[in-house]
Amino acid sequence: MPYGPEWERLVAPDEQLRLLDHAHGSLSALAGHLHEATGGLAGAVGPALGAAAADAVGSTEHLTWETLEHALTRSL
C-alpha cells in the first residue's frame, strides 16, 4: 500500500489500545516509520501493534518506536 492518507488512517485508531500511559493519537507520528519498516504491507500493522501493546502491558504501558520495531522484527 502506498504511503498516504489511507495508510495514516490504518495506523490512527490507537484509541483502541488499552494502555494506561499511551497518548492517543501518538501513533500517527510513527506512520512513516511503520510504512518503511513493513514495506507498506498493511496486514503487518495490526499484528505488530497487538504484539507491541502486549509487551507494554505491565511495563511501560505505552508504545514507542522501539517497542513497535521489536514487535515488527518478531512478526515479519
Backbone as JSON, one array per atom type, in Angstrom:
{
  "sequence": "MPYGPEWERLVAPDEQLRLLDHAHGSLSALAGHLHEATGGLAGAVGPALGAAAADAVGSTEHLTWETLEHALTRSL",
  "N": [[0.86, -1.16, 0.0], [0.63, 2.17, -0.88], [2.22, 5.0, 0.76], [0.21, 7.32, 2.37], [-2.87, 9.15, 2.95], [-4.67, 7.0, 3.38], [-3.05, 4.99, 4.45], [-2.24, 6.3, 6.79], [-4.7, 6.44, 8.12], [-5.0, 3.78, 8.68], [-3.2, 3.36, 10.73], [-4.04, 5.13, 12.64], [-6.19, 4.46, 14.55], [-5.46, 4.29, 17.37], [-6.73, 4.66, 19.76], [-8.01, 2.45, 20.52], [-6.25, 0.92, 21.85], [-5.54, -0.39, 25.0], [-3.84, 0.84, 27.01], [-2.35, 2.15, 29.89], [-0.69, 4.44, 29.95], [-0.6, 5.48, 27.42], [-0.54, 7.91, 24.92], [-3.19, 8.97, 23.16], [-3.42, 9.15, 19.65], [-0.76, 9.34, 19.21], [0.44, 7.42, 17.62], [0.12, 8.21, 15.02], [2.25, 9.85, 14.45], [4.18, 8.0, 14.03], [3.58, 6.77, 11.7], [4.96, 6.95, 9.21], [7.38, 5.66, 9.81], [6.4, 3.1, 10.38], [5.37, 2.42, 7.89], [7.67, 2.33, 6.3], [9.12, 0.32, 7.65], [7.49, -1.92, 7.3], [7.34, -2.12, 4.63], [5.1, -1.17, 3.46], [3.16, -3.07, 3.81], [0.08, -3.65, 4.64], [-1.21, -5.62, 6.15], [0.6, -6.29, 8.1], [0.55, -4.43, 10.07], [-1.52, -4.52, 12.11], [-0.97, -7.01, 13.59], [1.61, -6.3, 14.54], [1.09, -4.01, 16.09], [-0.57, -5.15, 18.02], [1.18, -7.03, 19.22], [3.17, -5.3, 20.21], [1.66, -3.79, 22.0], [0.9, -5.79, 23.8], [3.39, -6.4, 24.87], [3.86, -4.03, 26.22], [2.01, -3.95, 28.26], [1.81, -3.96, 31.69], [4.36, -3.08, 31.91], [5.83, -0.58, 30.43], [3.44, 0.57, 29.61], [2.84, 2.12, 27.39], [3.28, 2.83, 23.86], [6.19, 2.94, 21.9], [8.5, 3.87, 19.27], [10.55, 2.04, 19.51], [9.38, -0.18, 20.86], [7.5, -0.93, 18.94], [9.18, -1.5, 16.76], [10.59, -3.68, 17.76], [8.48, -5.51, 17.99], [7.78, -5.73, 15.3], [10.04, -6.98, 14.21], [9.72, -9.48, 15.22], [7.32, -10.28, 14.08], [7.45, -10.12, 11.31]],
  "CA": [[0.0, 0.0, 0.0], [1.47, 3.39, -0.87], [2.06, 5.87, 1.93], [-0.71, 8.43, 2.14], [-3.95, 9.26, 3.94], [-5.25, 5.69, 3.7], [-2.11, 4.34, 5.37], [-2.32, 7.0, 8.08], [-5.94, 6.0, 8.78], [-4.78, 2.41, 9.16], [-2.42, 3.44, 11.97], [-4.64, 6.12, 13.53], [-7.13, 4.11, 15.64], [-4.77, 3.81, 18.57], [-7.56, 4.8, 20.96], [-8.45, 1.1, 20.86], [-5.25, 0.32, 22.72], [-5.9, -0.24, 26.41], [-2.61, 1.03, 27.76], [-2.59, 3.21, 30.87], [0.12, 5.63, 29.74], [-0.49, 5.74, 25.98], [-1.16, 9.16, 24.46], [-3.96, 8.7, 21.95], [-3.0, 9.94, 18.5], [0.7, 9.36, 19.08], [0.88, 6.51, 16.57], [0.13, 8.93, 13.75], [3.61, 10.36, 14.25], [5.02, 6.86, 13.66], [3.04, 6.15, 10.48], [6.02, 6.85, 8.21], [8.31, 4.62, 10.25], [5.73, 1.82, 10.21], [5.28, 2.14, 6.46], [9.0, 1.95, 5.84], [9.52, -0.95, 8.26], [6.66, -3.01, 6.78], [7.31, -2.09, 3.17], [3.73, -0.85, 3.05], [2.32, -4.25, 3.95], [-0.97, -3.27, 5.59], [-1.52, -6.75, 7.02], [1.6, -6.42, 9.16], [0.37, -3.39, 11.08], [-2.33, -5.0, 13.23], [-0.22, -7.92, 14.45], [2.71, -5.59, 15.19], [0.52, -3.16, 17.15], [-1.02, -6.05, 19.09], [2.35, -7.58, 19.92], [3.82, -4.21, 20.95], [0.78, -3.46, 23.13], [1.01, -6.88, 24.78], [4.68, -6.22, 25.54], [3.82, -2.84, 27.06], [1.13, -4.18, 29.41], [2.53, -4.31, 32.9], [5.71, -2.48, 31.95], [5.8, 0.85, 30.12], [2.04, 0.97, 29.4], [2.7, 2.98, 26.21], [4.04, 2.37, 22.72], [7.24, 3.8, 21.33], [9.03, 3.28, 18.06], [11.37, 0.89, 19.9], [8.53, -1.34, 21.12], [6.95, -1.34, 17.67], [10.24, -2.09, 15.96], [10.83, -5.01, 18.32], [7.34, -6.35, 17.61], [7.86, -5.97, 13.86], [11.08, -7.96, 13.92], [9.18, -10.8, 15.58], [6.13, -10.66, 13.3], [7.68, -10.14, 9.85]],
  "C": [[0.91, 1.23, 0.0], [1.2, 4.23, 0.38], [1.16, 7.03, 1.55], [-1.79, 8.42, 3.2], [-4.55, 7.91, 4.34], [-4.35, 4.92, 4.67], [-2.19, 4.99, 6.75], [-3.58, 6.62, 8.83], [-5.8, 4.58, 9.34], [-4.09, 2.42, 10.52], [-3.15, 4.26, 13.03], [-5.49, 5.59, 14.69], [-6.46, 3.57, 16.9], [-5.56, 4.04, 19.85], [-8.11, 3.45, 21.39], [-7.46, 0.39, 21.77], [-5.61, 0.61, 24.17], [-4.64, -0.19, 27.26], [-2.76, 2.25, 28.65], [-1.86, 4.52, 30.55], [0.29, 5.99, 28.27], [-1.22, 7.02, 25.61], [-1.87, 8.89, 23.14], [-3.56, 9.67, 20.85], [-1.5, 9.9, 18.27], [1.21, 8.42, 17.99], [0.91, 7.18, 15.2], [1.52, 9.46, 13.43], [4.56, 9.25, 13.8], [4.59, 6.21, 12.36], [4.1, 5.97, 9.41], [7.01, 5.75, 8.54], [7.69, 3.23, 10.03], [5.64, 1.43, 8.74], [6.62, 1.65, 5.93], [9.39, 0.56, 6.36], [8.74, -2.13, 7.7], [6.69, -3.09, 5.27], [5.92, -1.8, 2.64], [2.77, -2.02, 3.14], [1.28, -3.99, 5.05], [-1.28, -4.39, 6.58], [-0.55, -6.94, 8.16], [1.36, -5.45, 10.31], [-0.38, -3.89, 12.31], [-1.59, -5.95, 14.14], [0.93, -7.23, 15.2], [2.19, -4.71, 16.32], [0.06, -4.03, 18.33], [0.13, -6.6, 19.9], [3.04, -6.51, 20.76], [2.98, -3.82, 22.17], [0.87, -4.53, 24.21], [2.32, -6.77, 25.56], [4.64, -5.07, 26.54], [2.97, -3.01, 28.31], [1.98, -4.65, 30.59], [3.95, -3.77, 32.97], [5.59, -0.99, 31.65], [4.4, 1.41, 29.99], [1.88, 2.03, 28.3], [3.57, 2.41, 25.09], [5.05, 3.42, 22.29], [7.69, 3.15, 20.04], [9.84, 2.03, 18.41], [10.5, -0.35, 20.16], [7.89, -1.84, 19.83], [7.98, -2.04, 16.79], [10.54, -3.51, 16.44], [9.72, -5.97, 17.92], [7.38, -6.67, 16.12], [8.92, -7.01, 13.52], [10.62, -9.37, 14.27], [8.08, -11.24, 14.64], [6.36, -10.68, 11.79], [8.57, -11.27, 9.43]]
}
